[in-house]
């Protein structure tokens, strides 16, 4: 049985907080590059809220999973222009990535 995707995750922005990196990280661990796992525009289909998409970051999945579950189960956030959509992010505050999560109906 072929399962239809329940939602789509899209990478909308990668950031670098160099001032925080410089202020708090040890010199040996400092990095001046954006997240290397994702690129803007990357898309991932989610077939089950219990199974992470292939090639997805485990840390980001842990951060996004509560929002994925909410969207898949019909959550509507009145502050968004579109229904069935939310914006979420990973909690790597040195090199954060922002994601759009949207329900796929059908």
C-alpha positions in Angstrom: 0.0 0.0 0.0 1.4 3.4 -1.0 1.1 6.0 1.7 0.4 9.6 0.8 2.5 12.3 2.4 0.9 14.1 5.3 2.9 17.3 5.3 5.8 19.0 3.6 8.8 20.7 5.3 10.6 23.5 3.3 13.8 25.2 4.4 13.1 28.9 4.1 16.1 30.5 5.8 19.5 29.7 7.2 21.2 32.2 9.6 24.5 32.7 11.3 24.7 34.5 14.7 28.4 35.3 14.6 28.3 37.7 17.5 26.9 34.9 19.7 29.4 32.4 18.4 32.3 34.8 19.1 31.0 35.7 22.5 30.3 32.2 23.8 32.0 29.5 21.9 35.6 28.2 22.5 38.0 29.2 19.7 38.5 25.6 18.7 34.7 25.1 18.1 33.9 28.4 16.4 32.5 28.3 12.9 31.6 31.0 10.5 29.5 29.0 8.1 25.8 28.4 7.7 24.2 25.0 8.5 25.7 22.5 6.0 22.9 20.0 6.2 20.2 22.1 4.7 19.9 24.7 1.9 17.2 27.2 1.3 14.5 25.6 -0.8 15.1 22.0 0.3 11.8 20.1 0.6 11.0 17.0 2.6 7.8 15.0 2.6 6.6 13.6 5.8 4.6 10.3 5.5 4.3 9.7 9.3 4.9 12.0 12.3 6.8 9.0 13.7 9.4 8.6 10.9 11.9 11.3 10.0 12.4 11.9 6.3 15.6 10.6 4.7 18.6 12.9 4.9 16.9 15.1 7.6 18.9 16.4 10.6 18.0 14.4 13.7 18.4 17.5 15.9 16.1 19.6 13.7 13.5 16.7 13.6 13.4 16.7 17.4 12.8 20.4 17.4 10.1 20.4 14.7 8.2 17.2 15.6 5.7 18.9 17.9 4.7 21.3 15.1 4.6 18.5 12.5 2.2 16.6 14.8 0.1 19.7 15.3 -0.2 20.4 11.5 -0.8 16.8 10.5 -3.6 16.7 13.1 -5.4 19.8 11.8 -4.0 22.6 13.9 -4.9 26.0 12.6 -2.9 29.0 13.7 -4.9 32.3 13.3 -1.8 34.5 12.9 -0.8 32.8 9.6 -2.2 33.9 6.3 -2.7 30.3 5.2 -4.5 27.4 6.9 -2.6 24.2 7.6 0.8 26.0 7.9 3.3 26.9 10.5 6.8 28.2 10.7 9.3 26.5 13.0 13.0 26.3 13.6 15.8 24.2 15.0 17.3 25.3 18.3 20.9 25.6 17.1 20.9 29.3 18.0 24.5 29.7 16.6 23.4 28.5 13.1 19.6 28.4 13.1 17.5 27.1 10.3 13.8 28.2 9.8 11.3 25.8 8.2 7.8 26.1 6.8 5.6 23.1 7.6 2.4 22.7 5.6 -0.3 20.1 5.6 -0.8 18.1 2.5 -4.5 17.4 1.9 -5.8 14.7 -0.4 
